[in-house]
């Protein structure tokens, strides 16, 4: 049995050339919205040390056919995400829709944890609206 109360996500630094994770940057407790996380890592980009948070649809959709898959991407409202996110990328080579939110890493662990939670909260709202829209 997994102890979700003490579970934490680990943020690792990814080498962009090799794709290997090289170093742990922090551990964060996220809570119930963790179910939307498809991946989490950081990499050095032109903007600085960037968190790459991949977010999926969780269990809000039962089955997604090709038509619905494309419609979900078309109707996703990235404006519901926090302003600190400087890029949102559709990851369309996945079974279900996934988006990657990119934002700058903070050396302050509480600030980084809060940014991850805020990104997930905005994403959860966007996906919940899609669920309502597509039934």
C-alpha positions in Angstrom: 0.0 0.0 0.0 1.3 3.4 -1.0 1.5 6.0 1.8 0.1 9.0 -0.1 0.3 11.2 3.0 4.1 11.0 3.0 4.6 10.6 -0.7 6.6 13.3 -2.6 7.4 14.0 -6.2 11.1 14.2 -7.0 12.2 16.9 -9.4 15.3 15.8 -11.3 17.6 17.7 -13.6 17.6 16.2 -17.1 20.6 16.4 -19.4 19.2 17.7 -22.8 21.9 15.9 -24.7 21.8 12.4 -23.1 18.2 12.5 -21.8 19.5 11.1 -18.5 18.5 12.5 -15.1 21.6 13.8 -13.4 20.7 15.4 -10.1 17.8 15.8 -7.7 16.6 19.4 -7.3 13.9 18.9 -4.8 11.0 16.9 -3.4 7.4 18.3 -3.3 4.1 17.2 -1.8 1.4 18.0 -4.3 -1.8 16.4 -3.0 -4.9 15.2 -4.9 -4.0 16.9 -8.2 -1.0 14.7 -8.5 -3.2 12.4 -10.6 -2.9 14.8 -13.5 0.9 14.6 -13.6 2.3 12.6 -16.5 5.9 13.7 -15.9 8.1 16.2 -14.1 11.7 17.2 -14.7 13.9 20.2 -15.1 16.3 21.2 -17.8 18.6 24.1 -18.7 17.0 26.2 -21.4 17.6 29.7 -22.9 15.2 31.1 -20.3 17.1 29.5 -17.4 16.6 26.4 -15.3 13.1 25.3 -16.5 10.6 23.0 -14.9 8.8 20.8 -17.5 5.5 19.7 -16.0 3.6 17.2 -18.1 -0.1 17.2 -17.3 -2.7 14.8 -18.6 -6.5 14.4 -18.2 -6.4 12.2 -15.1 -9.5 10.0 -14.8 -11.9 12.7 -16.1 -12.4 10.9 -19.5 -13.2 7.2 -19.9 -12.4 6.7 -23.6 -11.0 9.2 -26.0 -11.4 8.5 -29.7 -9.4 10.3 -32.4 -12.1 13.0 -33.0 -12.4 13.7 -29.3 -8.6 13.6 -28.9 -8.1 16.4 -31.4 -11.1 18.4 -30.1 -9.7 18.3 -26.6 -6.4 19.9 -27.8 -8.3 22.5 -29.9 -10.5 23.6 -27.0 -7.9 23.5 -24.2 -7.9 27.0 -22.6 -4.3 27.7 -21.6 -5.4 31.1 -20.4 -6.6 29.3 -17.2 -2.9 28.5 -16.3 -0.9 30.9 -14.1 1.0 33.8 -15.7 4.4 32.4 -14.6 4.1 29.6 -17.2 6.0 30.9 -20.2 5.2 28.0 -22.6 2.6 25.3 -23.0 3.3 22.5 -25.4 0.8 19.9 -26.8 2.4 16.5 -26.4 0.4 14.7 -29.1 2.3 11.4 -29.3 0.6 10.1 -26.2 -2.4 7.8 -25.8 -4.4 10.5 -24.1 -3.9 14.3 -24.4 -0.9 15.7 -22.4 0.4 19.2 -22.1 3.8 20.3 -21.0 3.9 23.5 -18.9 7.2 25.2 -18.7 8.2 27.7 -16.0 11.3 28.8 -14.2 12.7 26.8 -11.2 13.0 28.6 -7.9 15.7 27.9 -5.4 13.0 28.3 -2.7 11.4 24.8 -2.3 8.1 26.2 -1.0 7.9 28.6 -4.0 8.6 25.8 -6.5 6.0 23.5 -4.8 3.4 26.3 -4.9 4.1 26.9 -8.6 3.6 23.2 -9.4 0.3 23.2 -7.4 -0.9 26.4 -9.1 -0.1 25.0 -12.5 -2.0 21.8 -11.7 -5.0 23.7 -10.3 -5.3 25.8 -13.5 -4.9 22.7 -15.6 -7.5 20.8 -13.6 -9.9 23.7 -14.2 -9.2 23.6 -18.0 -9.6 19.8 -18.2 -12.8 19.9 -16.1 -14.3 22.5 -18.5 -13.4 20.1 -21.4 -15.1 17.3 -19.6 -18.2 19.4 -19.2 -18.0 20.5 -22.8 -17.6 17.0 -24.3 -19.6 15.2 -21.7 
